[in-house]
Amino acid sequence: MLVNAKDMLDKARDGRYAVGQFNINNLEWTKAILLTAQEQQSPVILGVSEGAGKYMAGFKTVAQMVKAMIEELNITVPVALHLDHGTYEGCYKCIEAGFSSIMFDGSHYPIEENVAKTKELVEVCAQKGLSLEAEVGSIGGEEDGVIGMGECADPNECKAIADLGVDMLAAGIGNIHGKYPANWPGLSFETLAAVKEKTGDMPLVLHGGTGIPEDMIKKAISLGVAKINVNTECQLAFADATRKYIEAGKDLAGKGFDPRKLLAPGTEAIKETVRAKMELFGSVGKA
């Protein structure tokens, strides 16, 4: 059974740890993350970008697969199914499809429009028992065609959005999606502290978790980050393990071409990546 992310994030904020959002791309991804969360007794958020939702044949397909998998695999830890960087239209599609949590990314709208649309979605989500994440200040890198430069959010705008009643807030603090460039200046902890001061108890979200040094991750958690998103790192681990399998010629031996065998090393690599992140974030044993 799916839960919304509010309770798990409030507990994470109070307990000074973070819950990982791991983006899913297909059945293997979903299964690997759910099994690891169960094994580690960690709450988990499954993130779905609009591009990944489309790839997996629509949000309804994703929601039904996740719900069935939780049941079939006897997953008892809290699991939230969350739309990542949702458009206004995408949010409504996911609400209808049975997601338990959504992110409305209104960061590219003028702040007045971001506020108006977020306010409307706060009411809809409250009625249906979903948790809602909002974003202020675009996160750098490329996410489904939207390219941002790792800007820092305006703390006053963060307060304006937080005060609408969202459950969690993604504020740009110099973080980016994808691989970090060699000249990346690091996270702006001054911005994070200023945002925290203005937003109080609001659980904060760190996007672009891949490649941020561990000490920065820990410092961000100590300053109020309760949710950290990971996607690229799992993709890189999966690709690396799959390449090794093929380069070793294992797909040519016996029934090594069987997709279940071909995708097994990559799936294990996702599990290892998720396990390491859950330990770093401090969510192990918190289910």
N, C-alpha and C positions, 0 to 999 in steps of 0.2 A: 504494500500500500504506500502511495506517495504522501509525503507531508510537505507543508510549505517550509520555507527556510527560516522563518522568523525565530522560532524557538531555539533551533540549533545555533543561530548566529548570536542571539542574546546570551546564551550559555557560553559561547566561545568568547564573546567580549568580556563577560564577567570573569571567566576562567583564564583569560590572557593566552588564548591559543587561537588558531584560525582553522576554518573548515575549507577544504580544497574544493574548488569547482573544476572538474575535469571534463573537458569537452568530448562529446562522443561523435564518431563519424560513421560507425556501422555496428553490426552485431558483435563482432569480436571486441571492439572498444568497450561497448556497454557491458558485456559479460566480464571482461577483465577487471574493469573498475568496480563493478558490484561485488565480485568475488573477493577482491582485495579489501574493500571496505568491510565486508563481513568478517574476513579473517583478522583484520586489524581492530575490529570493533570500533570503527570510526564512522561518524555521520559523514554523508557525502552529498555533493550537489553535482548532478549531471547537466552539463551545459550543452545547449544546442544552438548553433548559429543559424541564421536563415538559410545560408548556403548549404550547410550540412543537412538541415531539415528538408530542403528541396532534393538533395542528393539521395536521402533515405526515403524518397517517395512521399513526402509530406509529413506534417506535424502529427496527424492522426496515427499514421503508421508508427512513428517514433513513440508516441504515448502508449499505444497498445502494446508494442514490443517491450517497452520498459516495465509496464505493469505486469505483463505476463511473465517476464523474466524474474521479477522480484518474487512472484508466487512460486514459479517452478524451481528456482534455486534456493528457496526458503531464506530469503534475505530478511533479517529482522532489524538491522540498523536503520536509522532514519535516512531516507533518500528523498531529495527534492529534484524535480525535473524542471529545469530553468531555461527560459529563452535567453540567449546571449545577444546583446546589442540589437534588440528588437526594434523594428520600425513601428510606427503607430498601427499600421494595418496588420503587421506580423503579430503584435501583442494580442489583438482580438482573435486572430486565427488560433493562437496557442491557448487562449482562455477557453475557446470552443473545443479545442482538441483534447483538453484534459490535463494540461500542464499544471503543476502545483505552484509555480513561481515564474515571474517574468521580469525581464529587464527592458525598460523603455529607454532607448538611447536618443534623447532629444537634444544632445549636445551641439548638433549642427544648426538647431533652430535659434532665432533670437531668444534671449532669456524669457521674455514675456510669453512666447508661444510654448517654450519648453515647460514653463510653469503651468499654463492653461491645460496642456495635454496631459501632463503628469497628474494634475489635480483630478482630472476626469478619470484617469486610470486608477488612482488611489481609491476612488469611490467604488468602481467596478470590482477591483480586486478584494476590497474589504467585504463586499456583499458575497463574493464567492469563496472567501477564505484563502485567497492566494497571497503570496508575499510579492512585493514589488521593489525592484532596484532601479534607481535613477542615476543618470550620469551628468556631471558638470565638468567642462573642460575636456577636450577630446584627448583620448589615449593615443599615443603615437603609433607609427607603423601602419600596416595595412590590415584591415578587417573587412572582409566582404566588399572590397572596392573602395571603402572609405579610408583615405590616407590622412593621418594626423602626425604632427611632429613632436609629440611628447610634451604638450603644453602643461602648465600648472594652472589648476582651477583657481577661480576667485573665491576666497572663503565666504564673502557675503552672498554670492550667488549660491554657494553650497547650502548656506543657512536658509535661503529663500526656498530651495527645493526640499531640504530636510523638514522644514516646518509644515510642508503639505501633508506629512504623514506617511512618507515612504518608509519601508522597513530597513533599507540599506542604501548606501550611497557610494557610487564610484566617483572618486575625484582624481583628476589627472595630477600626478605629482612627479612628472618627468618620466613615467614608465611608458614603455611601448610594446606593441604586439610583435611577435616573431623574434628573430635573433637580434641581440643588441649590437650596435656598431662599436668598433674599437674605441672611438672617441666619446662614447656616452658618458655624460658627467655624473651619472648616478641619480638616486632618488632625492627629491627635495624634502627633507624632513622638516624644514621650516614651514613649508606649505602644509604638510600633513598636520603638524602641531597647531597651526592657525585654523585649519579646517575643523580639527577636533574641538578646539576651544569654542568655535561658533556653533557646532552641531551637537555638542554634549554627548549623550549616550548612543547616538546613532552608530550602528555597526558600519565600519568603512570597508570598502572593497578595493583590492589591489589587482588591477588587470595586468596582463603581460608578465605573469610570474616566471616564465622561462628565462633563465640566464641572469636573474637578479642574484647577486652574491648572498650567501646564507646569513651573514651578519646583518645585512640590510633587511632581509626578510624578518629576522628576529626583532630588529629595532622597530620595523613597521608594525609588527604585532603588538609590541609593548606600547605603541602610540595609538592603538585603537583599531587596527585593521583586523577584521574578524573573518574575512573571506578572501581567498587568493585564487585567481584563475590560472589554470595550467592547460595549455593545448599543444603548442609547438614542441615542447620537450617530449611528449608522448609520441608525436608524429615522427620526430627524429629517431627516437629509440626503436620504433616499429620499422622504419625504413632501413635502419642500420642492420637490425637482426635479419630482416628479409633479404637484404643484399648478401649478407654473409652466407645464408642458407643456399642461395642460388649460385654464388661464386664458388662454393664448395662442391657444386654439382649434385647436391642432394635431391634436387627436383628431377634429376635424370636417373636416380637409383630406385629400383622397385616402383612403388606407388607414390614416390616423393612428389609427384605433380599434383596429387590430390589436394585441393585447396585447404582441407582441414589440416594436412601436414605442412603445406606451404606457409600457411598463416600462423602456425603454432609458435614458432620462435618469436615472431613480432608481438604476438599476444602476450607471451611471457615477459617480453621486454617492457610492455606497457605496465604490467603488474608490478615489475621491479621499480619502475619510475614512480608509479602512484604510491607504492609502499614507502619509498624514500621521502617523498613529499609529505605524506601523512605524518611521518616521524618528525620531519623538520617543522611542520606547522603545529605540532603538538596535539593533533586530534586523535591519536591512537588511544583506544580504551575509553573514549568519551561518549560512546553511543548510549 
